[in-house]
Amino acid sequence: MDIAAAGPTSPLEPWPDTVDWQPVSRDLIWVELIRWGAMAAMLLVPLGILWGIFGLWPLGLAFGAVLVLMLWRFWSIFRAVRAWGYAERDHDLLVRHGLVVRRLSIVPYARMQFVDVSAGPLERVFDLATVQLHTAAAASDARVPGLRPAEASRLRDRLTALGEDRAEGL
């Protein structure tokens, strides 16, 4: 028997053949690009104006550094959104995300205290919502951004029902 095929090869990718990962909406890419673009403009416009007025090379260097970092972030947003995923299992919810620091959160339904669905103005423009799971441990809160409102509501209702069912024995 092949040992590698018998179990997970990485703690960040458990059960690769048995977990059905659900992706988030690709429209989340636009939300993040606009969010980061606004931040880039708030940094680059003043730096560019100051550099144009005073012509100091440190301002030009700062402008170039911010520009390169923002262009790298814009490129990485495409991969970062594809890294988000969630999977519903019998007793818990799995949420994964991250490129450089990969994170896998496993939230048992019985430990959930409440589930939020939120959508900021930019998310609403793209018809997206975020599901936020709250547990007793503050560090274990998980969120799933970039869901369509109907899917976010369905997930919220299902998680709430499963949490209530599993918590009855506590």
DRENVO-165102 format. One record per residue (C-alpha): x negated, y negated, z. Coordinates in steps of 0.25 Angstrom, whole numbers, padded with zeros to 4 digits, always signed. Layout:
# DRENVO-165102
XYZ ...
***
This chain:
# DRENVO-165102
+0000+0000+0000 -0005-0014-0004 -0007-0022+0009 -0006-0035+0002 +0008-0032-0004 +0013-0027+0009 +0013-0041+0016 +0010-0056+0015 -0003-0060+0010 -0003-0074+0016 +0005-0079+0028 +0010-0090+0020 +0016-0081+0009 +0023-0070+0017 +0033-0061+0011 +0030-0065-0004 +0039-0055-0010 +0050-0055+0000 +0053-0070+0002 +0061-0077-0008 +0055-0092-0008 +0065-0103-0012 +0058-0115-0018 +0062-0129-0015 +0067-0138-0026 +0057-0143-0036 +0064-0157-0034 +0056-0158-0021 +0044-0161-0030 +0051-0174-0035 +0054-0178-0020 +0040-0176-0016 +0034-0183-0028 +0043-0195-0025 +0040-0195-0010 +0025-0194-0013 +0025-0204-0024 +0031-0214-0015 +0020-0212-0005 +0010-0213-0016 +0016-0226-0021 +0015-0232-0007 +0001-0229-0006 -0004-0231-0020 +0003-0244-0023 -0003-0252-0011 -0017-0246-0014 -0016-0249-0029 -0012-0264-0026 -0023-0265-0015 -0033-0259-0025 -0029-0268-0036 -0030-0281-0028 -0043-0278-0020 -0049-0268-0030 -0056-0261-0018 -0061-0247-0022 -0057-0241-0009 -0042-0245-0012 -0044-0238-0026 -0050-0226-0020 -0038-0225-0010 -0029-0227-0022 -0035-0216-0030 -0035-0207-0018 -0021-0209-0015 -0017-0207-0029 -0025-0194-0030 -0019-0189-0017 -0005-0192-0022 -0007-0186-0036 -0012-0173-0029 +0001-0174-0020 +0010-0175-0032 +0004-0163-0038 +0005-0155-0025 +0019-0158-0023 +0023-0149-0035 +0016-0137-0028 +0021-0141-0014 +0035-0141-0018 +0033-0127-0024 +0027-0122-0011 +0040-0125-0003 +0049-0113-0002 +0058-0106+0008 +0064-0092+0010 +0075-0088+0018 +0074-0074+0025 +0082-0066+0034 +0077-0072+0047 +0069-0084+0043 +0066-0095+0033 +0053-0097+0026 +0048-0110+0022 +0035-0112+0014 +0027-0124+0009 +0014-0130+0007 +0002-0130-0003 -0010-0133+0005 -0005-0129+0019 +0006-0118+0016 +0017-0117+0026 +0026-0105+0028 +0037-0108+0039 +0046-0096+0044 +0058-0101+0051 +0066-0090+0058 +0081-0093+0057 +0083-0091+0072 +0073-0102+0075 +0080-0113+0067 +0087-0124+0075 +0093-0132+0064 +0091-0135+0049 +0091-0148+0042 +0094-0152+0028 +0089-0166+0024 +0087-0174+0011 +0080-0187+0010 +0083-0197+0000 +0073-0192-0010 +0077-0178-0008 +0092-0182-0010 +0088-0188-0024 +0083-0175-0028 +0094-0167-0021 +0085-0160-0011 +0086-0157+0004 +0076-0152+0015 +0080-0141+0024 +0073-0142+0038 +0073-0131+0048 +0071-0134+0063 +0067-0124+0073 +0063-0125+0088 +0048-0126+0084 +0046-0140+0078 +0034-0135+0070 +0042-0124+0063 +0052-0133+0056 +0053-0130+0041 +0059-0137+0030 +0063-0134+0016 +0063-0146+0007 +0068-0148-0008 +0081-0140-0007 +0093-0143-0014 +0104-0148-0004 +0113-0136-0007 +0101-0126-0004 +0097-0134+0008 +0111-0133+0014 +0112-0119+0011 +0098-0116+0018 +0102-0125+0030 +0115-0117+0032 +0109-0104+0030 +0097-0107+0040 +0107-0112+0050 +0116-0100+0049 +0104-0091+0050 +0098-0099+0061 +0111-0098+0069 +0113-0083+0066 +0098-0080+0071 +0098-0089+0083 +0110-0082+0089 +0102-0072+0097 +0093-0083+0103 
***
